[in-house]
Amino acid sequence: MRGADYVIKRLGFAVVTVFVAISLNFALFRLAPGSAVSNLARVPHATPELHQALKREFGLDKSKGAQYVIYLKQLVRGNLGVSFENQQPVSHNLWVALKNTLPMVLLGTLFSIVLGTLTGVVAAWRRGTAVEGATVTTALGFYSMPTHWLGLMLVILFSGVLPTGGMTNDFLINPSFWTHLKDLAAHIALPSLTLGLVLYGEYTLIVRSAMLETLGEDYILTARAKGLRPWAILRRHALRNAMLPIATLVALSLGYIVAGAILVETVFSWPGIGRAVYEAVLQRDYPMLQGGFLLLTISVVFFNLVADLLYFKLDPRITQ
Amino acid sequence: MSLLEARELNVWFDLEGGGTLHAVQGVSFALEEGERLGLVGESGCGKTTTALALLGLLPSSAEVAGEVRFHGEDVLAGGEESVRPHRWTDVAMVFQGAMNSFNPVRTVESQIVEALELHAVAEGAVARARAGKLLESVGIPADRARRFPHEFSGGMRQRAAIAMALACEPSVLVADEPTTALDVMVQAQILELLDGLCRDFGLALVLVTHDLPVVAQLCDRAAVMYAGEIVEEGPVERLYHSPRHPYTRLLFAATPDLADDGAPVASIPGAPPRLDRPLVGCPFRPRCDRAFGRCAEERPLLRRVDGSRAACHLNDVPA
């Protein structure tokens, strides 16, 4: 069965990729200059003994090889270690940050996918008209805007109308479920919009070129000759084929949702995973970094796998 | 009243760098029930553009003037809306052998069924059964219907495309280079198939090709196109034995003869004129071996000359 072969091959490939990424991450952070201990020991009257004690406590006195073996062993058991920074389990830290990031980035990405696909299809369908020109120019404009700049512009534009920082209004005491939800929606609007606007331009351009390529295919002419109406041609013959490259792009960008958006999270003080990883880099918080990158790797590899399987489902020509 | 008639068909394309290309220049011909017409000429002479114009299939960047009449009704008069009901039910089309007439992500069956259901010929299980029958009529086992186009060979794909064209029992089949890019054995099979189907179903055929032997084998009449216009049109034997236009004569002479080994392949020196500027005189004059003074000044019109039509001043000169 060729289909099963394909799936097994893809799965095996995904597992190997994750393992390689784990090992690289482990080595990478230890190659970086500076150390976690010198950060933590930066207190008045710190002695070399304190240094040694901290090193022992975090297991940094062992050889790199031994550390690696311990890391792998614990990882297999699902233990991501304890953050050097706040002494909490890494998995707990990551979970808190992820819970904050996911809704915001997911909303922004969905916005960009829907808007980008629509404008891309319209631009291709209305090729050579003013509609295409306006669509492409707008998309290019947003695509080329620096994220933080667009974020700041939106802050200027909407300050006073929408909250521009944080996730919730801390002055709401014991809010009802609906009040809380409304508050959250107001806070999520600007960061999501910023992210969505920056991402949508890319979708427009890629969807447009994929559609144009498809519309030039011979079977589109055949469909016209058969007497199909434009809408039916678009729906039954063009979209499905144009979706092939778009599906990959969507899957890949979903993979990066977990990475959060450092710039957006910084501008809007969003306590998400992008910021958590950024702070872990500053603190040389190895377990936190390894955990964050592991999450990112698994997410990217997983969605890549989804893209491959989707391709397999969408395109009957793929057999190996 | 003719089955299908083109009257003074003109097509212009806007060029990217400005200017227009007059791709089809006043083409007129008529096709009777069950008749087979070959449209021949070298690349770029406007034969494919003419074929596409018959079904209103040119891109929106093309400007079309003239009439295409089906049973006397001008199908192009009302734009897309007036021509769409005639597509596939009255006039169906088979494209180049190399072309992918089938959508690669859908089964061959579903694409034949699509045509059947669209024109309310059949639906559901009946339509699927009919798709199988159609495939069998072109020599493809019905159990292959559920396969995807890439699982078919080039020849099979072209057979399936022909089967799809016959789905709604059209009265005219327009075949645009149906055997180009297929190997010789498959070409012969496809031609035989077309021949048989036209006879069995009483189909009229417009065969667009640059391959003269194919026209001679398959068609009753032929129209020779040059620089966007028909320069000679008539019964195939007459064109072959007594051409009334030098281009027709030279074109037949340029067909290599396998039996006559050693003979050099004749060609017509020069190239067709550019069509993005007005033509003065006879378009073929620079390449003609019998041009004379009048050819440079006056464009010859297509006129009746014993049993065929030709556009050449030589026909006015007493032999």
Chai-1 contact restraints between the chains, C-beta under 6 A:
chainA,res_idxA,chainB,res_idxB,connection_type,confidence,min_distance_angstrom,max_distance_angstrom,comment,restraint_id
A,D218,B,M99,contact,1.0,0.0,6.0,A-B,restraint_1
A,D218,B,N100,contact,1.0,0.0,6.0,A-B,restraint_2
A,D218,B,S101,contact,1.0,0.0,6.0,A-B,restraint_3
A,Y219,B,N100,contact,1.0,0.0,6.0,A-B,restraint_4
A,Y219,B,F102,contact,1.0,0.0,6.0,A-B,restraint_5
A,Y219,B,N103,contact,1.0,0.0,6.0,A-B,restraint_6
A,T222,B,S101,contact,1.0,0.0,6.0,A-B,restraint_7
A,R224,B,L57,contact,1.0,0.0,6.0,A-B,restraint_8
A,A225,B,L55,contact,1.0,0.0,6.0,A-B,restraint_9
A,A225,B,L57,contact,1.0,0.0,6.0,A-B,restraint_10
A,A225,B,R87,contact,1.0,0.0,6.0,A-B,restraint_11
A,A225,B,M93,contact,1.0,0.0,6.0,A-B,restraint_12
A,K226,B,W88,contact,1.0,0.0,6.0,A-B,restraint_13
A,K226,B,A115,contact,1.0,0.0,6.0,A-B,restraint_14
A,G227,B,R84,contact,1.0,0.0,6.0,A-B,restraint_15
A,G227,B,R87,contact,1.0,0.0,6.0,A-B,restraint_16
A,G227,B,W88,contact,1.0,0.0,6.0,A-B,restraint_17
A,G227,B,L118,contact,1.0,0.0,6.0,A-B,restraint_18
A,H237,B,N103,contact,1.0,0.0,6.0,A-B,restraint_19
A,R240,B,V105,contact,1.0,0.0,6.0,A-B,restraint_20
A,N241,B,V105,contact,1.0,0.0,6.0,A-B,restraint_21
A,P316,B,F148,contact,1.0,0.0,6.0,A-B,restraint_22
A,R317,B,H150,contact,1.0,0.0,6.0,A-B,restraint_23
